[in-house]
């Protein structure tokens, strides 16, 4: 990661975790992963599988908390309550298709069910939002697929030119 110490938030999207029916394993796993890669994660927030509550949590983390990275975990499948991508796009400026494609491609190496994933990434201002699956294993596997892109993406979102970034092809 090129810019260590970037502020981040992890948001777990899960009705059952909110109700206390299951322990959130993916949020803490994502936090640990991000901190190992130089991000400063202030907390793991748990919200229900609600478009409004997820989108409010994402927008608040970025707009009020000035976080540059928000990673959501959960709600990326096709079940009726899996609404995280929709909630994200409600508050996002642009989707970054390549993130989702890469996460699914890497996941397909492990399970044929990866085709059902709607993991994705999007931007809001100069911040990056990444939606990963709700299982700790799936969340980390998805982040491992894109972690090498995070620093470069955040530099570009600050307005830098691609050719000015170290590691850019010349």
N, C-alpha and C positions, 0 to 999 in steps of 0.2 A: 504494500500500500504506500502510495506516494506522500500522503498527507496524514501522518499519525495524529491521533487525538481529535478527529472529527466527531462532533456530537451526533449521537444516534439514539433511537428509541426502538424497542421491540414491542409489537402489539400482537397478542395472542387473541385470535377470533374463535371463540368457542362457547356455545351455550352451556355445555356441561361443566366446563371449568368455572364459569361465572357462578353457576348454581352450587359449586362445590362437590359435584358428583364424580369428578375426576381431577387428578393433580395435573397441572400444566407441566409437561416435560419438555415440550418444544421451545417455549419461550426462554427458559433458563439455558437450554443447549445453544440456542441462537445467540444469546447474550455472551456466553462464554466464547463461542466461535468468533464473534465480532471483536471482543476485547483482545483475543489472541492476535487479531489482525490490526490492532492499533486504534480501534474506535473507542470512544468514551460513551458507553451506554448508560444513560441515567436511570432507566428502570424498564421492567417488563410490565406492560399494562395489559389487563385482560378485559375484553369487551365481548358482549354477546354477538351472535351471528345476525346482525341487523345492519342493513345498508347505511342507515342514518348514523348509528353509533360508531361503526367502523370509519365511515368517511369523516365524521366529526373528530375522532381520535387522531386520524392521520393529519387532517388539516391543522388541528391544534398543536400537534407535535412539531410541525414544520413552521407554521405562522407565528405561534406564540413562543414556542420553545427554541426556535431557530436551529432545529436539528437539520443536518444535511442528508442524513440517511434514516429512513424508516423501513424496518423489515416487519412485515406481517407474517404470521404463521397460522395456518388453518384456513378453511373455507375456500380452497382452490379446486375442489373436486366438482362433481356434477349433481350432488344431492340437492334437494330443494333449498336447504338452509346454507349452502355453500355460495356466499354472495360477496366474498372479499374482492374479486376482480371488478365487479360492478361498483362496489363502494369506492374502490380506488379510482376508477375512471370518472366517478362523479366529481372528484376533487383534483384530478390530475390535468396537466396541460397536454402531455403527449405520452403515448405508449412506446416502449422500446422493444419492438418485436423480437429482436435477436436474443435478448435475455431469456425469454420464455422458450424460444426454439432451442437454445443451447441447454437449458435446464432439462427440457424433455428429452433431448437427444442423449444426454448423459444418463438420465434416469432409465431410459429404454435399455441401456446396457445391463441394468439390474432387474427390471421388471417390465413385462409387456403392458401392465396397467398404467404405465407412465403416460400413455396416449390419452388417458382421461384427465390428466392434470391440466389445470388452467393457470399454472404458475406464470407470473409475468413481472415486468418492471415498467415503471412509468416515471415521469418527472412532474414536479410542482415547483415552479420557479427554479432556484438553483439546487433543489433537493431531489434525491433519488428515492423512490419507493419500490421495494422488492417484495412480491407476494410469493411465499413458499408454502409447501404442504404443512399439515399440522402434526405429522409424526416427527419425533426428534430425528430419526434416521433420514427420513425424506427431506426435512428442512435443511439439515447439514449437507446432504448430498447435493441438493440444489444450489446452496451457497458455495460449495466447493467448485461447482461448475462455472461460477461467474465471479468469484472473488478477485481474480486477476484483472477484471474490468472495472472494479469499483473506483479505484483511485483515478484512473483515466477519465471515467465518466464524470466524476465530481469536478475534476479540473475543467473539462469541457463545459459543464453547466455553469462554471464561474465566468465563462466567456473567452477562455483561452482558445487559440487556434490549434488545430490538430498538429500541424507541423512544428509548433512550439513545444509540444509535450515530449519529454524524454521517452524513448521507446517507439515513437511514431515512425512508420516506414517513410523513408525518404526517397 
